[in-house]
Amino acid sequence: MIDRRAKLSLSRQAKVLGISRGSIYYQPQPVGEADLKLMHRIDKLHMEFPCAGSRMLQGLLVQEGVRVGRPHVATLMKRMGVDALYRRPNTSKPEPGHKICPCLLGKLPITRPNQVRAITARQVIACNHR
C-alpha cells in the first residue's frame, strides 16, 4: 500500500489512502512471555467458568497468587476474543399475546405545545378499552 521509494511523500500517500500518518510508522510488538502465560491461564479459566468476566477472572487469578489488574485482564480477553457468556436482555421481541396498538398520529401536523402528549394519552386509553 505505502511505497517508501515513491516520489509522493508518505504523508500524501496516507492522505490519499485515508489512513492516519502515524499508522504508517507503527510496528506491531510481539506479546511478552508473561502475557502469553497469563493469556493461557485466562483461557483455561474461561473454559472452566465460561460466565466469568474480567472482574471474576481477575479475582480467580489473584486467588492463585497472580498479581494482575482488571483492566489488563480485560485487555487480554479482548485480544484473545474471549467474552463472558451470560443472558443478554431480549427487549426487541414482543411478549406472546401482547396487543400492539397502531400509531394513530399518522401525518398529523403538530401545531401547538403538548398536542402530541394529549392525543397520545387519548389513544392509549382508547387502545386499552378495545
C-alpha positions as CSV (number, residue, x, y, z in Angstrom):
1,M,0.0,0.0,0.0
2,I,2.6,2.6,1.1
3,D,5.6,2.8,-1.2
4,R,8.5,4.3,0.7
5,R,10.5,4.8,-2.5
6,A,7.7,6.6,-4.4
7,K,8.1,10.3,-5.4
8,L,4.9,11.1,-3.5
9,S,5.6,11.8,0.2
10,L,4.5,9.4,2.9
11,S,2.0,12.0,4.3
12,R,0.4,12.5,0.9
13,Q,0.2,8.7,0.4
14,A,-1.5,8.4,3.8
15,K,-3.9,11.2,2.9
16,V,-4.8,9.6,-0.4
17,L,-5.4,6.2,1.2
18,G,-7.4,7.8,4.0
19,I,-5.3,6.5,6.9
20,S,-3.5,8.4,9.6
21,R,0.1,9.3,9.2
22,G,1.0,7.6,12.5
23,S,-0.2,4.2,11.3
24,I,2.5,4.2,8.6
25,Y,5.2,4.1,11.1
26,Y,3.6,1.7,13.6
27,Q,5.4,-1.6,14.1
28,P,3.4,-4.2,16.0
29,Q,5.1,-5.5,19.1
30,P,5.1,-9.2,19.9
31,V,3.3,-10.3,23.0
32,G,5.6,-10.8,26.0
33,E,6.3,-14.1,27.7
34,A,4.5,-13.1,30.9
35,D,1.4,-12.0,29.0
36,L,1.4,-15.3,27.0
37,K,1.4,-17.3,30.2
38,L,-1.4,-15.1,31.6
39,M,-3.4,-15.5,28.4
40,H,-3.0,-19.3,28.6
41,R,-4.2,-19.3,32.2
42,I,-7.2,-17.0,31.3
43,D,-8.1,-19.3,28.5
44,K,-8.1,-22.3,30.9
45,L,-10.2,-20.4,33.5
46,H,-12.6,-19.3,30.8
47,M,-13.1,-22.9,29.7
48,E,-13.8,-23.8,33.4
49,F,-16.0,-20.7,34.1
50,P,-17.5,-19.5,30.8
51,C,-19.7,-17.0,32.5
52,A,-16.7,-15.2,34.2
53,G,-16.0,-11.7,33.0
54,S,-12.8,-9.7,33.6
55,R,-13.7,-9.0,37.2
56,M,-14.3,-12.6,38.2
57,L,-11.2,-13.8,36.2
58,Q,-9.1,-11.2,37.9
59,G,-10.3,-12.4,41.3
60,L,-9.6,-16.0,40.4
61,L,-6.1,-15.1,39.2
62,V,-5.4,-13.2,42.4
63,Q,-6.5,-16.2,44.4
64,E,-3.9,-18.2,42.5
65,G,-1.3,-15.7,43.5
66,V,-1.0,-13.8,40.2
67,R,-0.9,-10.1,40.7
68,V,-2.8,-8.5,37.8
69,G,-5.2,-5.7,37.4
70,R,-8.7,-6.0,36.0
71,P,-8.1,-3.6,33.1
72,H,-5.1,-5.7,32.0
73,V,-7.3,-8.9,32.2
74,A,-10.0,-7.2,30.1
75,T,-7.4,-6.1,27.5
76,L,-6.0,-9.6,27.2
77,M,-9.5,-11.0,27.0
78,K,-10.3,-8.6,24.2
79,R,-7.1,-9.5,22.4
80,M,-7.9,-13.2,22.7
81,G,-11.5,-12.7,21.6
82,V,-12.8,-14.2,24.9
83,D,-16.2,-12.9,26.1
84,A,-18.2,-13.9,29.1
85,L,-21.3,-15.9,28.3
86,Y,-24.4,-14.6,30.0
87,R,-28.0,-13.9,29.2
88,R,-28.4,-10.5,27.5
89,P,-31.6,-8.5,27.6
90,N,-34.1,-9.6,25.0
91,T,-36.0,-6.4,24.7
92,S,-36.7,-6.4,20.9
93,K,-39.1,-9.4,20.9
94,P,-42.7,-8.7,21.8
95,E,-44.3,-10.8,24.5
96,P,-46.6,-13.5,23.0
97,G,-50.2,-12.4,23.1
98,H,-49.3,-8.8,23.7
99,K,-51.7,-6.5,21.8
100,I,-49.8,-3.9,19.6
101,C,-51.6,-0.6,19.2
102,P,-51.1,1.1,15.9
103,C,-49.8,4.6,15.8
104,L,-52.8,6.8,15.2
105,L,-50.8,10.0,14.7
106,G,-50.2,9.3,11.1
107,K,-49.3,12.6,9.3
108,L,-50.9,14.8,11.8
109,P,-49.5,18.3,11.7
110,I,-48.2,19.3,15.2
111,T,-49.1,23.0,15.6
112,R,-49.1,23.6,19.4
113,P,-47.3,22.5,22.6
114,N,-48.4,19.3,24.3
115,Q,-50.6,18.5,21.3
116,V,-49.0,15.1,20.8
117,R,-49.0,14.3,24.5
118,A,-52.8,14.9,24.7
119,I,-53.5,12.9,21.6
120,T,-51.2,10.0,22.7
121,A,-52.9,9.8,26.1
122,R,-56.3,9.6,24.4
123,Q,-55.0,6.9,22.0
124,V,-53.7,4.8,24.9
125,I,-57.0,5.0,26.7
126,A,-58.9,4.1,23.5
127,C,-56.5,1.3,22.7
128,N,-56.8,-0.3,26.2
129,H,-60.6,-0.2,26.1
130,R,-60.9,-2.2,22.8
